[in-house]
Amino acid sequence: MAPSTDTDAPDAALAELLAEANTLQPKTIALRRQLHRQPEQGLVLPDTQEAILRALDRLPLEIHRGSSSSSVTAVLRGSKPGPAVLLRGDMDALPLHEETGDDFASETPGTMHACGHDTHVAMLASAARLLSTHTRELAGSVVFMFQPGEEGYEGARYMIDEGVLDAAGERVSSALGLHIDAGSPSGMLSTRPGTLMASADSFTVRLTGQGGHGSMPHTALDPVPAAAAMVGALQTMVTRRVDISDPAVVTVGRITAGTTNNIIPETAELEGTIRALSEPTRRMLQQQIDTVCSGIAAAHGCELTIEFGVRYPATVTDTDVTERTLHLAQRLLGTDHAAPLPHPIMGAEDFSHVLREVPGTFAFLGACPPGADPTLAAPNHSNRVHYDEAALPRGVAMHAAFALHELR
């Protein structure tokens, strides 16, 4: 990767920025643990929103609350005119019952910050505090995007519709999103130019047959064998219809049918997810799922309905912004703590909506617990996931360095 040709801050200044982020660590951890104890799901997160507003109180920020969700947009004005950059942290938790044993574990049964969004909010709030002391170095504005509803609710799209990309009075010129990763070495920042993450869509298949007695299946029209046949056929479809150089994943995550062991149910239902790295493959998969399931339903004599939930497009980073960010991270964190990812991953991100609108990048910050093997540690979305809080100052400093670098 060629070094950036932009005018960069000297490495000594970047080291000082990281030192400043370390001094904010008590506030960063306190906010993270508060949010971890009181997680909320979806688009409406009133307690999380209030905690963010308290954390930003008395900083020189222009604060806007969302009208369609519990979002918070904060704008920091530099001492000189110039473009605007956006920094994002998502806020929502997952429907999981926590089993970490931490003394700050979730106090809300069935809800847990298992994807690290509590750390994202805490890092972004501390970055706002840090940058508020550097306004004389900013030629432009910083937009802090505190976003609810990342986990399947398209919260980024709601904030875009409400004007987050124009909150500074003009369209932001570059954007950065950071995501904590329990499966990477602590403090390691990684990203890649181009396609970084997959699209994510959902599908629901409903089969209707005719119920009956379990001892007399010939008198009924059993939808269960049809549903079972679909699971295997969909996997075969992926291996025989998708080019291996353009990967895709189809996973059936839920099957529902019946009420007891000796009754043939009238209906069966499957739900699954579709992941793809390109739009042509994304569209083809929907067509093929329809074809495969329709054929199996017809062979079993069942009626069929299929619904597709089109959600997140692939996350595609801007090449120039990404290369600048990687170069900056190497100077901030050290060349052994910033590296390009060798290939895309099949997870999905609704920051993809932002990257469709403005040039930007998305990066992962490793936070594997001390002494743990990153390949064996409980991953994101596990109810036993742990994050190394010592990595958080690096995320705070990375947010701040990105804004300072883009607005010099």
C-alpha positions in Angstrom: 0.0 0.0 0.0 1.5 3.3 -1.0 1.8 6.0 1.7 -0.8 8.8 1.7 0.2 11.8 -0.3 -1.9 14.0 2.0 -0.2 16.2 4.6 -0.1 14.0 7.7 0.3 15.0 11.3 3.7 14.1 12.7 3.9 10.7 14.5 4.7 12.5 17.8 1.3 14.3 17.6 -0.4 11.0 17.0 1.3 9.5 20.0 0.0 12.4 22.0 -3.5 11.8 20.7 -3.4 8.2 21.9 -2.1 9.4 25.3 -5.0 11.8 25.5 -7.4 8.9 24.7 -5.8 6.9 27.5 -6.5 9.7 30.0 -10.2 9.4 29.1 -10.3 5.6 29.7 -12.1 5.9 33.1 -15.0 7.8 31.4 -15.0 5.4 28.4 -15.2 2.4 30.6 -17.8 3.9 32.9 -20.1 4.7 30.0 -19.5 1.3 28.4 -20.4 -0.6 31.5 -23.5 1.5 32.3 -24.8 0.8 28.8 -23.9 -2.9 29.2 -25.9 -3.2 32.3 -28.9 -1.5 30.7 -29.1 -2.7 27.1 -32.0 -1.9 24.8 -33.0 -3.4 21.4 -34.3 -1.9 18.2 -34.9 1.7 17.2 -36.4 3.1 20.4 -33.6 3.2 23.1 -34.7 6.0 25.5 -32.3 5.1 28.4 -29.3 4.7 26.0 -30.2 8.0 24.4 -30.3 9.8 27.7 -26.9 8.2 28.8 -25.3 9.6 25.6 -26.8 13.0 26.1 -25.4 13.1 29.6 -22.0 12.0 28.4 -22.0 14.8 25.8 -23.3 17.5 28.2 -21.3 20.7 28.3 -19.3 19.9 25.3 -19.3 22.5 22.5 -21.7 20.4 20.3 -24.9 21.0 18.4 -27.2 18.2 19.5 -30.1 16.8 17.5 -32.4 14.0 18.6 -34.0 11.8 16.1 -37.8 11.9 15.5 -38.3 8.4 14.0 -35.8 6.7 16.5 -33.7 7.4 19.6 -30.8 8.6 17.5 -28.4 11.3 18.6 -26.6 13.5 16.1 -23.9 15.9 17.4 -21.9 18.4 15.4 -18.6 19.9 16.4 -17.5 23.0 14.6 -13.8 23.6 14.0 -12.2 27.0 14.3 -12.0 27.4 10.5 -14.4 26.7 7.7 -14.0 23.5 5.7 -15.7 20.2 4.9 -17.5 17.8 7.3 -16.6 14.3 8.3 -18.8 11.7 10.0 -17.9 9.3 12.8 -20.5 6.6 13.7 -21.2 4.4 16.7 -24.2 2.1 16.9 -26.3 1.8 20.1 -28.6 -1.3 20.1 -28.2 -4.7 21.8 -29.2 -8.2 20.8 -32.0 -10.6 22.0 -29.7 -12.8 24.1 -29.6 -13.8 27.7 -26.1 -12.9 29.0 -23.9 -15.6 30.6 -20.5 -13.9 30.9 -20.5 -13.7 34.7 -19.2 -10.1 34.5 -20.1 -7.9 37.5 -21.5 -5.4 35.0 -23.6 -8.0 33.1 -27.0 -7.1 31.6 -29.7 -6.5 34.1 -32.4 -6.9 31.4 -33.3 -10.6 30.9 -33.1 -11.6 27.3 -31.2 -8.6 26.1 -27.4 -8.2 25.9 -24.7 -6.1 24.2 -23.2 -9.1 22.5 -22.0 -7.2 19.5 -20.1 -4.6 21.3 -22.3 -1.6 20.5 -21.9 -0.4 24.1 -18.1 -0.1 23.4 -18.9 1.8 20.1 -21.0 4.4 21.9 -18.4 4.8 24.6 -15.5 5.2 22.2 -17.5 7.7 20.1 -18.5 9.8 23.1 -14.9 9.9 24.3 -13.8 10.9 20.8 -16.2 13.8 20.9 -14.7 14.9 24.2 -11.2 14.6 22.9 -11.9 16.4 19.7 -13.6 19.2 21.6 -10.2 20.2 22.9 -8.7 20.3 19.4 -11.2 22.6 17.6 -8.4 25.0 16.7 -6.9 22.2 14.5 -10.1 21.5 12.7 -10.8 23.2 9.4 -14.4 22.0 9.1 -17.0 20.1 11.2 -17.3 16.7 12.7 -20.6 14.9 12.8 -21.0 12.2 15.5 -23.6 9.7 14.5 -25.0 7.7 17.4 -27.2 5.2 15.7 -29.9 2.8 17.0 -31.3 -0.2 15.2 -28.2 -1.6 13.5 -29.2 -5.2 14.3 -31.8 -5.7 11.5 -33.8 -2.5 11.9 -31.9 -0.3 9.3 -31.3 2.5 11.8 -28.7 4.1 9.5 -31.4 4.5 6.8 -33.7 6.3 9.2 -30.9 8.7 10.2 -30.0 9.3 6.6 -33.6 10.1 5.8 -33.6 12.6 8.7 -30.5 14.4 7.4 -27.5 13.1 9.4 -25.2 13.3 6.3 -26.1 17.0 6.0 -26.2 17.9 9.7 -23.2 20.2 9.5 -25.0 22.3 6.8 -23.3 20.5 3.9 -22.9 16.9 2.8 -20.1 15.1 4.7 -17.1 14.4 2.5 -15.8 11.3 4.3 -17.0 8.9 6.9 -15.6 6.3 9.3 -17.3 3.5 11.2 -15.5 1.3 13.7 -16.6 -2.2 15.0 -15.1 -4.1 17.9 -14.1 -7.7 17.2 -13.6 -10.3 19.9 -12.0 -12.6 17.4 -9.0 -10.4 16.5 -5.9 -9.6 18.6 -6.6 -6.7 20.9 -5.8 -3.3 19.5 -5.5 -4.6 15.9 -7.2 -2.4 13.3 -8.1 -4.0 10.0 -10.1 -3.1 6.9 -9.9 -3.4 3.1 -10.7 -1.3 0.1 -13.7 -2.3 -2.0 -16.2 -4.9 -0.9 -15.6 -5.5 2.8 -18.8 -7.2 4.0 -21.8 -9.0 2.5 -25.4 -7.9 1.8 -28.0 -9.3 4.2 -31.5 -10.2 3.3 -34.1 -12.6 4.8 -36.6 -15.0 3.5 -39.7 -16.7 5.0 -41.2 -19.8 3.4 -44.7 -20.9 4.4 -46.1 -24.3 3.4 -49.7 -25.3 3.7 -50.9 -28.9 3.5 -53.6 -30.8 5.3 -53.3 -31.9 8.9 -54.2 -35.3 10.2 -53.4 -38.2 12.5 -49.7 -39.1 12.8 -50.5 -42.8 12.4 -52.3 -42.2 9.0 -50.1 -39.9 6.9 -51.8 -41.1 3.7 -55.0 -39.3 4.7 -53.2 -36.0 5.2 -50.9 -33.7 3.2 -47.8 -33.4 5.4 -45.8 -30.1 4.9 -42.9 -31.3 7.2 -41.2 -33.5 4.6 -41.4 -30.7 2.1 -39.8 -28.3 4.5 -37.1 -30.8 5.3 -36.4 -31.3 1.6 -36.0 -27.6 1.1 -33.2 -27.2 3.7 -31.0 -29.6 1.8 -32.0 -28.5 -1.6 -31.1 -24.8 -0.8 -27.6 -25.8 0.2 -27.2 -27.8 -3.0 -28.5 -24.8 -4.9 -25.8 -22.6 -3.5 -23.0 -25.0 -4.4 -24.3 -25.5 -7.9 -25.5 -22.0 -8.9 -23.1 -19.6 -7.2 -19.6 -18.9 -8.7 -17.1 -19.7 -6.0 -15.2 -16.5 -6.9 -18.3 -14.5 -5.8 -19.2 -16.2 -2.5 -22.7 -16.4 -1.1 -24.4 -18.0 1.9 -28.0 -19.2 2.4 -28.8 -20.4 6.0 -32.1 -21.7 7.3 -32.1 -20.5 10.9 -35.6 -21.4 12.0 -38.1 -24.2 11.2 -41.6 -24.2 12.8 -44.2 -26.9 12.5 -46.6 -28.9 14.6 -47.8 -28.9 18.2 -47.2 -32.5 19.4 -45.7 -35.8 18.2 -48.8 -37.6 16.9 -50.4 -34.8 14.8 -49.5 -34.0 11.3 -49.6 -30.2 11.1 -51.3 -28.2 8.4 -48.5 -25.7 8.1 -44.7 -25.5 8.3 -42.5 -22.4 8.1 -38.8 -21.8 7.4 -36.9 -18.6 8.0 -33.4 -17.9 6.7 -30.8 -15.4 5.8 -29.1 -14.6 2.4 -25.6 -13.2 2.2 -23.9 -12.1 -1.0 -20.9 -10.0 -2.0 -22.4 -8.6 -5.3 -25.7 -7.3 -6.5 -26.1 -9.8 -9.4 -25.6 -12.8 -7.0 -27.9 -11.2 -4.5 -30.7 -11.0 -7.0 -30.0 -14.5 -8.4 -30.2 -16.1 -5.0 -33.7 -14.7 -4.5 -34.8 -16.1 -7.9 -33.3 -19.5 -7.2 -34.8 -19.8 -3.7 -38.2 -19.1 -5.3 -37.6 -21.7 -8.0 -36.3 -24.4 -5.6 -39.0 -24.0 -3.0 -41.8 -23.7 -5.5 -40.7 -27.0 -7.2 -40.5 -28.9 -3.9 -43.8 -27.6 -2.7 -45.5 -28.6 -6.0 -43.9 -32.1 -5.8 -45.4 -32.6 -2.3 -48.7 -31.1 -3.2 -48.4 -28.2 -0.8 -49.4 -24.5 -1.3 -46.5 -22.1 -0.9 -45.8 -18.4 -0.1 -42.4 -16.8 0.0 -41.6 -13.4 1.4 -38.2 -11.7 1.0 -37.0 -9.0 3.4 -34.5 -6.9 1.5 -32.3 -5.3 4.2 -28.6 -4.3 4.0 -26.6 -3.9 0.8 -22.9 -5.1 0.7 -20.5 -2.9 2.6 -18.2 -1.3 0.0 -15.5 1.0 1.2 -14.0 3.9 -0.7 -10.5 2.9 -1.9 -8.8 6.3 -1.3 -10.4 6.8 2.2 -9.6 3.3 3.2 -5.9 3.5 2.2 -5.6 6.8 4.0 -7.1 5.3 7.1 -4.9 2.2 7.0 -1.8 4.4 6.6 -3.0 6.7 9.5 -3.7 3.6 11.7 -0.2 2.3 11.1 1.3 5.6 12.2 -1.0 5.8 15.2 -1.0 2.2 16.4 2.1 0.8 14.8 2.6 -1.2 11.7 2.0 -4.4 13.7 -1.4 -3.2 14.8 -2.9 -2.1 11.4 -3.2 -4.3 8.4 -5.5 -4.9 5.4 -8.0 -7.8 5.6 -7.1 -10.4 2.9 -10.7 -11.0 1.8 -14.3 -9.9 2.5 -16.3 -11.4 5.3 -19.9 -12.7 5.1 -21.2 -10.6 8.0 -23.3 -7.5 7.2 -23.5 -3.9 8.3 -26.0 -1.2 7.8 -23.2 1.4 7.7 -23.3 0.2 4.1 -26.2 2.7 3.6 -23.9 5.5 4.6 -21.1 4.2 2.3 -23.5 4.2 -0.6 -24.1 7.9 -0.1 -20.6 9.3 0.7 -17.0 8.2 0.4 -15.9 6.4 3.6 -14.6 3.3 5.2 -15.4 0.8 7.9 -12.8 -0.9 10.1 -12.6 -3.6 12.8 -10.8 -3.1 16.1 -9.6 -6.3 17.7 -10.5 -6.8 21.4 -9.8 -10.4 22.1 -9.5 -10.8 25.9 -5.9 -11.1 27.4 -4.5 -14.6 27.3 -7.3 -15.9 25.0 -6.7 -17.4 21.5 -8.6 -15.2 19.0 -9.6 -18.2 17.0 -11.2 -19.9 20.1 -12.6 -16.9 22.0 -16.3 -16.5 22.2 -17.2 -14.4 19.1 -19.5 -11.4 18.6 -23.1 -12.4 19.0 -22.2 -15.0 21.6 -23.9 -14.7 25.0 -20.4 -15.4 26.5 -18.5 -12.8 24.5 -15.9 -10.7 26.4 -14.1 -7.6 25.0 -10.7 -6.3 26.2 -11.4 -2.8 27.4 -7.7 -1.9 27.0 -8.4 -1.7 23.3 -10.9 1.1 23.7 -8.5 4.1 23.8 -7.1 3.0 20.4 -10.7 3.3 19.0 -11.1 6.7 20.6 -7.8 7.9 19.2 -8.6 6.4 15.7 -11.8 8.3 15.5 -10.1 11.5 16.5 -7.1 11.0 14.3 -9.3 10.3 11.3 -11.3 13.6 11.9 -8.1 15.6 12.4 -6.4 14.2 9.4 -9.4 14.7 7.1 -9.9 18.3 8.3 -6.4 19.6 8.3 
